[in-house]
């Protein structure tokens, strides 16, 4: 499990790698009104991950914490 957090592997990572090229091809050829897509848009079985939204202050505090005590 520790190795997988450092070097992810498995089907989800394989899908990500396989979706990178078509997503890039779509995005560089889309018009100005076109929607940018990501690699997982080609795989309907992956739910889009909701990235946590951090304020600049929260981000700075998290970076400071990780610099002071990187192991938690």
PDB file of N, CA, C and O in Angstrom, chain B, residues numbered from 101:
ATOM      1  N   UNK B 101       0.824  -1.179   0.000  1.00  0.00           N
ATOM      2  CA  UNK B 101       0.000   0.000   0.000  1.00  0.00           C
ATOM      3  C   UNK B 101       0.871   1.247   0.000  1.00  0.00           C
ATOM      4  O   UNK B 101       0.558   2.231  -0.669  1.00  0.00           O
ATOM      5  N   UNK B 102       1.958   1.202   0.747  1.00  0.00           N
ATOM      6  CA  UNK B 102       2.843   2.367   0.780  1.00  0.00           C
ATOM      7  C   UNK B 102       3.446   2.606  -0.600  1.00  0.00           C
ATOM      8  O   UNK B 102       3.532   3.745  -1.059  1.00  0.00           O
ATOM      9  N   UNK B 103       3.861   1.529  -1.255  1.00  0.00           N
ATOM     10  CA  UNK B 103       4.443   1.676  -2.596  1.00  0.00           C
ATOM     11  C   UNK B 103       3.404   2.242  -3.566  1.00  0.00           C
ATOM     12  O   UNK B 103       3.732   3.083  -4.403  1.00  0.00           O
ATOM     13  N   UNK B 104       2.176   1.792  -3.459  1.00  0.00           N
ATOM     14  CA  UNK B 104       1.125   2.259  -4.372  1.00  0.00           C
ATOM     15  C   UNK B 104       0.831   3.741  -4.184  1.00  0.00           C
ATOM     16  O   UNK B 104       0.405   4.402  -5.130  1.00  0.00           O
ATOM     17  N   UNK B 105       1.046   4.274  -2.997  1.00  0.00           N
ATOM     18  CA  UNK B 105       0.840   5.707  -2.810  1.00  0.00           C
ATOM     19  C   UNK B 105       1.965   6.507  -3.455  1.00  0.00           C
ATOM     20  O   UNK B 105       1.756   7.642  -3.883  1.00  0.00           O
ATOM     21  N   UNK B 106       3.165   5.914  -3.525  1.00  0.00           N
ATOM     22  CA  UNK B 106       4.294   6.594  -4.167  1.00  0.00           C
ATOM     23  C   UNK B 106       4.288   6.413  -5.679  1.00  0.00           C
ATOM     24  O   UNK B 106       4.541   7.363  -6.420  1.00  0.00           O
ATOM     25  N   UNK B 107       4.006   5.218  -6.129  1.00  0.00           N
ATOM     26  CA  UNK B 107       3.993   4.870  -7.547  1.00  0.00           C
ATOM     27  C   UNK B 107       2.675   4.166  -7.867  1.00  0.00           C
ATOM     28  O   UNK B 107       2.624   2.936  -7.858  1.00  0.00           O
ATOM     29  N   UNK B 108       1.603   4.923  -8.153  1.00  0.00           N
ATOM     30  CA  UNK B 108       0.304   4.304  -8.391  1.00  0.00           C
ATOM     31  C   UNK B 108       0.335   3.319  -9.564  1.00  0.00           C
ATOM     32  O   UNK B 108       1.028   3.533 -10.559  1.00  0.00           O
ATOM     33  N   UNK B 109      -0.415   2.260  -9.423  1.00  0.00           N
ATOM     34  CA  UNK B 109      -0.530   1.269 -10.480  1.00  0.00           C
ATOM     35  C   UNK B 109      -1.943   0.702 -10.446  1.00  0.00           C
ATOM     36  O   UNK B 109      -2.710   0.985  -9.526  1.00  0.00           O
ATOM     37  N   UNK B 110      -2.277  -0.083 -11.430  1.00  0.00           N
ATOM     38  CA  UNK B 110      -3.594  -0.704 -11.481  1.00  0.00           C
ATOM     39  C   UNK B 110      -4.437  -0.158 -12.613  1.00  0.00           C
ATOM     40  O   UNK B 110      -3.987   0.668 -13.406  1.00  0.00           O
ATOM     41  N   UNK B 111      -5.676  -0.638 -12.675  1.00  0.00           N
ATOM     42  CA  UNK B 111      -6.539  -0.306 -13.811  1.00  0.00           C
ATOM     43  C   UNK B 111      -6.885   1.178 -13.896  1.00  0.00           C
ATOM     44  O   UNK B 111      -7.001   1.716 -14.997  1.00  0.00           O
ATOM     45  N   UNK B 112      -7.051   1.844 -12.767  1.00  0.00           N
ATOM     46  CA  UNK B 112      -7.407   3.259 -12.825  1.00  0.00           C
ATOM     47  C   UNK B 112      -6.254   4.073 -13.426  1.00  0.00           C
ATOM     48  O   UNK B 112      -6.488   4.986 -14.217  1.00  0.00           O
ATOM     49  N   UNK B 113      -5.033   3.751 -13.059  1.00  0.00           N
ATOM     50  CA  UNK B 113      -3.872   4.455 -13.612  1.00  0.00           C
ATOM     51  C   UNK B 113      -3.708   4.109 -15.088  1.00  0.00           C
ATOM     52  O   UNK B 113      -3.339   4.966 -15.891  1.00  0.00           O
ATOM     53  N   UNK B 114      -3.979   2.857 -15.447  1.00  0.00           N
ATOM     54  CA  UNK B 114      -3.915   2.469 -16.864  1.00  0.00           C
ATOM     55  C   UNK B 114      -4.934   3.252 -17.686  1.00  0.00           C
ATOM     56  O   UNK B 114      -4.628   3.697 -18.792  1.00  0.00           O
ATOM     57  N   UNK B 115      -6.150   3.423 -17.151  1.00  0.00           N
ATOM     58  CA  UNK B 115      -7.167   4.210 -17.848  1.00  0.00           C
ATOM     59  C   UNK B 115      -6.724   5.663 -17.990  1.00  0.00           C
ATOM     60  O   UNK B 115      -6.935   6.284 -19.031  1.00  0.00           O
ATOM     61  N   UNK B 116      -6.110   6.199 -16.941  1.00  0.00           N
ATOM     62  CA  UNK B 116      -5.614   7.573 -17.010  1.00  0.00           C
ATOM     63  C   UNK B 116      -4.583   7.707 -18.117  1.00  0.00           C
ATOM     64  O   UNK B 116      -4.656   8.628 -18.931  1.00  0.00           O
ATOM     65  N   UNK B 117      -3.631   6.800 -18.148  1.00  0.00           N
ATOM     66  CA  UNK B 117      -2.593   6.858 -19.181  1.00  0.00           C
ATOM     67  C   UNK B 117      -3.180   6.715 -20.579  1.00  0.00           C
ATOM     68  O   UNK B 117      -2.763   7.410 -21.506  1.00  0.00           O
ATOM     69  N   UNK B 118      -4.143   5.819 -20.731  1.00  0.00           N
ATOM     70  CA  UNK B 118      -4.744   5.604 -22.044  1.00  0.00           C
ATOM     71  C   UNK B 118      -5.598   6.795 -22.476  1.00  0.00           C
ATOM     72  O   UNK B 118      -5.763   7.023 -23.674  1.00  0.00           O
ATOM     73  N   UNK B 119      -6.136   7.549 -21.539  1.00  0.00           N
ATOM     74  CA  UNK B 119      -6.983   8.688 -21.880  1.00  0.00           C
ATOM     75  C   UNK B 119      -6.232   9.986 -22.112  1.00  0.00           C
ATOM     76  O   UNK B 119      -6.813  10.951 -22.608  1.00  0.00           O
ATOM     77  N   UNK B 120      -4.942  10.030 -21.761  1.00  0.00           N
ATOM     78  CA  UNK B 120      -4.190  11.275 -21.901  1.00  0.00           C
ATOM     79  C   UNK B 120      -4.060  11.724 -23.360  1.00  0.00           C
ATOM     80  O   UNK B 120      -4.307  12.890 -23.666  1.00  0.00           O
ATOM     81  N   UNK B 121      -3.684  10.830 -24.246  1.00  0.00           N
ATOM     82  CA  UNK B 121      -3.475  11.209 -25.646  1.00  0.00           C
ATOM     83  C   UNK B 121      -4.768  11.674 -26.319  1.00  0.00           C
ATOM     84  O   UNK B 121      -4.760  12.731 -26.949  1.00  0.00           O
ATOM     85  N   UNK B 122      -5.872  10.939 -26.217  1.00  0.00           N
ATOM     86  CA  UNK B 122      -7.086  11.450 -26.870  1.00  0.00           C
ATOM     87  C   UNK B 122      -7.606  12.745 -26.243  1.00  0.00           C
ATOM     88  O   UNK B 122      -8.162  13.589 -26.947  1.00  0.00           O
ATOM     89  N   UNK B 123      -7.432  12.912 -24.934  1.00  0.00           N
ATOM     90  CA  UNK B 123      -7.868  14.161 -24.302  1.00  0.00           C
ATOM     91  C   UNK B 123      -7.034  15.324 -24.809  1.00  0.00           C
ATOM     92  O   UNK B 123      -7.568  16.394 -25.101  1.00  0.00           O
ATOM     93  N   UNK B 124      -5.725  15.122 -24.915  1.00  0.00           N
ATOM     94  CA  UNK B 124      -4.854  16.176 -25.419  1.00  0.00           C
ATOM     95  C   UNK B 124      -5.200  16.510 -26.869  1.00  0.00           C
ATOM     96  O   UNK B 124      -5.262  17.681 -27.243  1.00  0.00           O
ATOM     97  N   UNK B 125      -5.424  15.480 -27.683  1.00  0.00           N
ATOM     98  CA  UNK B 125      -5.767  15.697 -29.092  1.00  0.00           C
ATOM     99  C   UNK B 125      -7.057  16.499 -29.214  1.00  0.00           C
ATOM    100  O   UNK B 125      -7.149  17.421 -30.025  1.00  0.00           O
ATOM    101  N   UNK B 126      -8.045  16.145 -28.411  1.00  0.00           N
ATOM    102  CA  UNK B 126      -9.314  16.882 -28.425  1.00  0.00           C
ATOM    103  C   UNK B 126      -9.100  18.335 -28.005  1.00  0.00           C
ATOM    104  O   UNK B 126      -9.597  19.257 -28.653  1.00  0.00           O
ATOM    105  N   UNK B 127      -8.354  18.531 -26.911  1.00  0.00           N
ATOM    106  CA  UNK B 127      -8.209  19.875 -26.357  1.00  0.00           C
ATOM    107  C   UNK B 127      -7.423  20.812 -27.262  1.00  0.00           C
ATOM    108  O   UNK B 127      -7.733  22.002 -27.323  1.00  0.00           O
ATOM    109  N   UNK B 128      -6.415  20.310 -27.963  1.00  0.00           N
ATOM    110  CA  UNK B 128      -5.656  21.210 -28.846  1.00  0.00           C
ATOM    111  C   UNK B 128      -6.425  21.516 -30.125  1.00  0.00           C
ATOM    112  O   UNK B 128      -6.107  22.486 -30.813  1.00  0.00           O
ATOM    113  N   UNK B 129      -7.427  20.712 -30.457  1.00  0.00           N
ATOM    114  CA  UNK B 129      -8.195  20.923 -31.689  1.00  0.00           C
ATOM    115  C   UNK B 129      -9.598  21.465 -31.451  1.00  0.00           C
ATOM    116  O   UNK B 129     -10.359  21.631 -32.405  1.00  0.00           O
ATOM    117  N   UNK B 130      -9.953  21.741 -30.223  1.00  0.00           N
ATOM    118  CA  UNK B 130     -11.307  22.254 -29.952  1.00  0.00           C
ATOM    119  C   UNK B 130     -11.373  23.726 -30.308  1.00  0.00           C
ATOM    120  O   UNK B 130     -10.359  24.424 -30.305  1.00  0.00           O
ATOM    121  N   UNK B 131     -12.538  24.179 -30.605  1.00  0.00           N
ATOM    122  CA  UNK B 131     -12.729  25.595 -30.906  1.00  0.00           C
ATOM    123  C   UNK B 131     -12.737  26.409 -29.630  1.00  0.00           C
ATOM    124  O   UNK B 131     -12.648  25.861 -28.531  1.00  0.00           O
ATOM    125  N   UNK B 132     -12.843  27.710 -29.779  1.00  0.00           N
ATOM    126  CA  UNK B 132     -12.840  28.577 -28.606  1.00  0.00           C
ATOM    127  C   UNK B 132     -14.049  28.335 -27.715  1.00  0.00           C
ATOM    128  O   UNK B 132     -13.986  28.554 -26.505  1.00  0.00           O
ATOM    129  N   UNK B 133     -15.132  27.891 -28.297  1.00  0.00           N
ATOM    130  CA  UNK B 133     -16.338  27.620 -27.518  1.00  0.00           C
ATOM    131  C   UNK B 133     -16.382  26.191 -26.990  1.00  0.00           C
ATOM    132  O   UNK B 133     -17.271  25.847 -26.210  1.00  0.00           O
ATOM    133  N   UNK B 134     -15.435  25.357 -27.406  1.00  0.00           N
ATOM    134  CA  UNK B 134     -15.436  23.950 -27.004  1.00  0.00           C
ATOM    135  C   UNK B 134     -15.047  23.764 -25.546  1.00  0.00           C
ATOM    136  O   UNK B 134     -14.344  24.581 -24.952  1.00  0.00           O
ATOM    137  N   UNK B 135     -15.525  22.673 -25.001  1.00  0.00           N
ATOM    138  CA  UNK B 135     -15.251  22.354 -23.600  1.00  0.00           C
ATOM    139  C   UNK B 135     -13.991  21.509 -23.520  1.00  0.00           C
ATOM    140  O   UNK B 135     -13.829  20.557 -24.283  1.00  0.00           O
ATOM    141  N   UNK B 136     -13.094  21.852 -22.597  1.00  0.00           N
ATOM    142  CA  UNK B 136     -11.903  21.041 -22.375  1.00  0.00           C
ATOM    143  C   UNK B 136     -12.325  19.748 -21.675  1.00  0.00           C
ATOM    144  O   UNK B 136     -13.205  19.756 -20.814  1.00  0.00           O
ATOM    145  N   UNK B 137     -11.695  18.655 -22.050  1.00  0.00           N
ATOM    146  CA  UNK B 137     -12.003  17.376 -21.433  1.00  0.00           C
ATOM    147  C   UNK B 137     -10.750  16.802 -20.790  1.00  0.00           C
ATOM    148  O   UNK B 137      -9.629  17.187 -21.124  1.00  0.00           O
ATOM    149  N   UNK B 138     -10.956  15.888 -19.877  1.00  0.00           N
ATOM    150  CA  UNK B 138      -9.853  15.235 -19.192  1.00  0.00           C
ATOM    151  C   UNK B 138      -9.757  13.780 -19.597  1.00  0.00           C
ATOM    152  O   UNK B 138     -10.635  13.275 -20.296  1.00  0.00           O
ATOM    153  N   UNK B 139      -8.709  13.099 -19.171  1.00  0.00           N
ATOM    154  CA  UNK B 139      -8.503  11.709 -19.561  1.00  0.00           C
ATOM    155  C   UNK B 139      -9.626  10.780 -19.115  1.00  0.00           C
ATOM    156  O   UNK B 139      -9.948   9.823 -19.819  1.00  0.00           O
ATOM    157  N   UNK B 140     -10.226  11.045 -17.961  1.00  0.00           N
ATOM    158  CA  UNK B 140     -11.275  10.152 -17.469  1.00  0.00           C
ATOM    159  C   UNK B 140     -12.626  10.382 -18.140  1.00  0.00           C
ATOM    160  O   UNK B 140     -13.560   9.614 -17.913  1.00  0.00           O
ATOM    161  N   UNK B 141     -12.746  11.426 -18.964  1.00  0.00           N
ATOM    162  CA  UNK B 141     -13.996  11.650 -19.695  1.00  0.00           C
ATOM    163  C   UNK B 141     -14.267  10.534 -20.697  1.00  0.00           C
ATOM    164  O   UNK B 141     -15.404  10.366 -21.137  1.00  0.00           O
ATOM    165  N   UNK B 142     -13.250   9.774 -21.062  1.00  0.00           N
ATOM    166  CA  UNK B 142     -13.417   8.661 -21.993  1.00  0.00           C
ATOM    167  C   UNK B 142     -13.866   7.385 -21.298  1.00  0.00           C
ATOM    168  O   UNK B 142     -14.162   6.390 -21.959  1.00  0.00           O
ATOM    169  N   UNK B 143     -13.919   7.406 -19.989  1.00  0.00           N
ATOM    170  CA  UNK B 143     -14.241   6.202 -19.215  1.00  0.00           C
ATOM    171  C   UNK B 143     -15.426   6.500 -18.312  1.00  0.00           C
ATOM    172  O   UNK B 143     -15.250   7.043 -17.221  1.00  0.00           O
ATOM    173  N   UNK B 144     -16.635   6.153 -18.751  1.00  0.00           N
ATOM    174  CA  UNK B 144     -17.826   6.511 -17.974  1.00  0.00           C
ATOM    175  C   UNK B 144     -17.900   5.816 -16.614  1.00  0.00           C
ATOM    176  O   UNK B 144     -18.684   6.235 -15.763  1.00  0.00           O
ATOM    177  N   UNK B 145     -17.114   4.779 -16.387  1.00  0.00           N
ATOM    178  CA  UNK B 145     -17.167   4.086 -15.102  1.00  0.00           C
ATOM    179  C   UNK B 145     -16.360   4.799 -14.020  1.00  0.00           C
ATOM    180  O   UNK B 145     -16.392   4.389 -12.860  1.00  0.00           O
ATOM    181  N   UNK B 146     -15.641   5.854 -14.380  1.00  0.00           N
ATOM    182  CA  UNK B 146     -14.929   6.639 -13.375  1.00  0.00           C
ATOM    183  C   UNK B 146     -15.743   7.878 -13.040  1.00  0.00           C
ATOM    184  O   UNK B 146     -16.091   8.670 -13.916  1.00  0.00           O
ATOM    185  N   UNK B 147     -16.037   8.029 -11.762  1.00  0.00           N
ATOM    186  CA  UNK B 147     -16.724   9.235 -11.315  1.00  0.00           C
ATOM    187  C   UNK B 147     -15.700  10.362 -11.244  1.00  0.00           C
ATOM    188  O   UNK B 147     -14.576  10.143 -10.791  1.00  0.00           O
ATOM    189  N   UNK B 148     -16.065  11.557 -11.679  1.00  0.00           N
ATOM    190  CA  UNK B 148     -15.111  12.658 -11.565  1.00  0.00           C
ATOM    191  C   UNK B 148     -14.812  12.945 -10.100  1.00  0.00           C
ATOM    192  O   UNK B 148     -15.717  13.046  -9.272  1.00  0.00           O
ATOM    193  N   UNK B 149     -13.546  13.073  -9.803  1.00  0.00           N
ATOM    194  CA  UNK B 149     -13.141  13.362  -8.428  1.00  0.00           C
ATOM    195  C   UNK B 149     -13.366  14.836  -8.146  1.00  0.00           C
ATOM    196  O   UNK B 149     -12.939  15.704  -8.907  1.00  0.00           O
ATOM    197  N   UNK B 150     -14.031  15.097  -7.058  1.00  0.00           N
ATOM    198  CA  UNK B 150     -14.246  16.476  -6.650  1.00  0.00           C
ATOM    199  C   UNK B 150     -13.021  16.930  -5.871  1.00  0.00           C
ATOM    200  O   UNK B 150     -12.799  16.503  -4.737  1.00  0.00           O
ATOM    201  N   UNK B 151     -12.250  17.775  -6.473  1.00  0.00           N
ATOM    202  CA  UNK B 151     -11.040  18.263  -5.816  1.00  0.00           C
ATOM    203  C   UNK B 151     -11.421  19.223  -4.705  1.00  0.00           C
ATOM    204  O   UNK B 151     -12.255  20.108  -4.896  1.00  0.00           O
ATOM    205  N   UNK B 152     -10.813  19.047  -3.552  1.00  0.00           N
ATOM    206  CA  UNK B 152     -11.123  19.996  -2.476  1.00  0.00           C
ATOM    207  C   UNK B 152     -10.619  21.386  -2.852  1.00  0.00           C
ATOM    208  O   UNK B 152      -9.502  21.554  -3.342  1.00  0.00           O
ATOM    209  N   UNK B 153     -11.459  22.355  -2.613  1.00  0.00           N
ATOM    210  CA  UNK B 153     -11.097  23.727  -2.953  1.00  0.00           C
ATOM    211  C   UNK B 153     -10.459  24.358  -1.721  1.00  0.00           C
ATOM    212  O   UNK B 153     -11.063  24.427  -0.651  1.00  0.00           O
ATOM    213  N   UNK B 154      -9.228  24.814  -1.901  1.00  0.00           N
ATOM    214  CA  UNK B 154      -8.520  25.460  -0.801  1.00  0.00           C
ATOM    215  C   UNK B 154      -8.352  26.939  -1.114  1.00  0.00           C
ATOM    216  O   UNK B 154      -8.084  27.329  -2.251  1.00  0.00           O
ATOM    217  N   UNK B 155      -8.515  27.746  -0.082  1.00  0.00           N
ATOM    218  CA  UNK B 155      -8.227  29.167  -0.249  1.00  0.00           C
ATOM    219  C   UNK B 155      -6.707  29.325  -0.278  1.00  0.00           C
ATOM    220  O   UNK B 155      -5.987  28.430   0.164  1.00  0.00           O
ATOM    221  N   UNK B 156      -6.219  30.435  -0.785  1.00  0.00           N
ATOM    222  CA  UNK B 156      -4.763  30.639  -0.769  1.00  0.00           C
ATOM    223  C   UNK B 156      -4.173  30.538   0.643  1.00  0.00           C
ATOM    224  O   UNK B 156      -3.060  30.041   0.820  1.00  0.00           O
ATOM    225  N   UNK B 157      -4.919  31.009   1.642  1.00  0.00           N
ATOM    226  CA  UNK B 157      -4.442  30.942   3.021  1.00  0.00           C
ATOM    227  C   UNK B 157      -4.348  29.492   3.498  1.00  0.00           C
ATOM    228  O   UNK B 157      -3.381  29.113   4.158  1.00  0.00           O
ATOM    229  N   UNK B 158      -5.367  28.676   3.159  1.00  0.00           N
ATOM    230  CA  UNK B 158      -5.343  27.262   3.545  1.00  0.00           C
ATOM    231  C   UNK B 158      -4.201  26.530   2.850  1.00  0.00           C
ATOM    232  O   UNK B 158      -3.523  25.702   3.459  1.00  0.00           O
ATOM    233  N   UNK B 159      -3.995  26.834   1.591  1.00  0.00           N
ATOM    234  CA  UNK B 159      -2.905  26.209   0.845  1.00  0.00           C
ATOM    235  C   UNK B 159      -1.558  26.570   1.450  1.00  0.00           C
ATOM    236  O   UNK B 159      -0.704  25.700   1.625  1.00  0.00           O
ATOM    237  N   UNK B 160      -1.356  27.851   1.771  1.00  0.00           N
ATOM    238  CA  UNK B 160      -0.095  28.284   2.379  1.00  0.00           C
ATOM    239  C   UNK B 160       0.115  27.608   3.730  1.00  0.00           C
ATOM    240  O   UNK B 160       1.230  27.192   4.044  1.00  0.00           O
ATOM    241  N   UNK B 161      -0.938  27.493   4.531  1.00  0.00           N
ATOM    242  CA  UNK B 161      -0.818  26.841   5.841  1.00  0.00           C
ATOM    243  C   UNK B 161      -0.467  25.367   5.676  1.00  0.00           C
ATOM    244  O   UNK B 161       0.355  24.841   6.428  1.00  0.00           O
ATOM    245  N   UNK B 162      -1.078  24.693   4.705  1.00  0.00           N
ATOM    246  CA  UNK B 162      -0.779  23.271   4.486  1.00  0.00           C
ATOM    247  C   UNK B 162       0.663  23.091   4.035  1.00  0.00           C
ATOM    248  O   UNK B 162       1.342  22.170   4.487  1.00  0.00           O
ATOM    249  N   UNK B 163       1.134  23.956   3.154  1.00  0.00           N
ATOM    250  CA  UNK B 163       2.521  23.858   2.688  1.00  0.00           C
ATOM    251  C   UNK B 163       3.476  24.081   3.858  1.00  0.00           C
ATOM    252  O   UNK B 163       4.472  23.370   3.991  1.00  0.00           O
ATOM    253  N   UNK B 164       3.177  25.066   4.707  1.00  0.00           N
ATOM    254  CA  UNK B 164       4.036  25.318   5.875  1.00  0.00           C
ATOM    255  C   UNK B 164       4.073  24.101   6.793  1.00  0.00           C
ATOM    256  O   UNK B 164       5.137  23.708   7.271  1.00  0.00           O
ATOM    257  N   UNK B 165       2.894  23.503   7.040  1.00  0.00           N
ATOM    258  CA  UNK B 165       2.843  22.302   7.902  1.00  0.00           C
ATOM    259  C   UNK B 165       3.688  21.177   7.312  1.00  0.00           C
ATOM    260  O   UNK B 165       4.438  20.517   8.031  1.00  0.00           O
ATOM    261  N   UNK B 166       3.567  20.961   6.009  1.00  0.00           N
ATOM    262  CA  UNK B 166       4.309  19.874   5.375  1.00  0.00           C
ATOM    263  C   UNK B 166       5.800  20.142   5.340  1.00  0.00           C
ATOM    264  O   UNK B 166       6.595  19.202   5.373  1.00  0.00           O
ATOM    265  N   UNK B 167       6.196  21.396   5.274  1.00  0.00           N
ATOM    266  CA  UNK B 167       7.615  21.717   5.302  1.00  0.00           C
ATOM    267  C   UNK B 167       8.202  21.540   6.700  1.00  0.00           C
ATOM    268  O   UNK B 167       9.344  21.107   6.855  1.00  0.00           O
ATOM    269  N   UNK B 168       7.417  21.878   7.705  1.00  0.00           N
ATOM    270  CA  UNK B 168       7.880  21.778   9.091  1.00  0.00           C
ATOM    271  C   UNK B 168       7.915  20.325   9.533  1.00  0.00           C
ATOM    272  O   UNK B 168       8.901  19.881  10.121  1.00  0.00           O
ATOM    273  N   UNK B 169       6.840  19.571   9.255  1.00  0.00           N
ATOM    274  CA  UNK B 169       6.763  18.176   9.668  1.00  0.00           C
ATOM    275  C   UNK B 169       6.270  17.334   8.495  1.00  0.00           C
ATOM    276  O   UNK B 169       5.085  17.006   8.437  1.00  0.00           O
ATOM    277  N   UNK B 170       7.159  16.970   7.551  1.00  0.00           N
ATOM    278  CA  UNK B 170       6.720  16.296   6.334  1.00  0.00           C
ATOM    279  C   UNK B 170       6.148  14.897   6.558  1.00  0.00           C
ATOM    280  O   UNK B 170       5.487  14.360   5.669  1.00  0.00           O
ATOM    281  N   UNK B 171       6.386  14.296   7.721  1.00  0.00           N
ATOM    282  CA  UNK B 171       5.893  12.937   7.957  1.00  0.00           C
ATOM    283  C   UNK B 171       4.646  12.908   8.822  1.00  0.00           C
ATOM    284  O   UNK B 171       4.249  11.847   9.302  1.00  0.00           O
ATOM    285  N   UNK B 172       4.046  14.022   9.019  1.00  0.00           N
ATOM    286  CA  UNK B 172       2.757  14.049   9.631  1.00  0.00           C
ATOM    287  C   UNK B 172       2.656  14.421  11.024  1.00  0.00           C
ATOM    288  O   UNK B 172       1.557  14.453  11.577  1.00  0.00           O
TER     289      UNK B 172
END
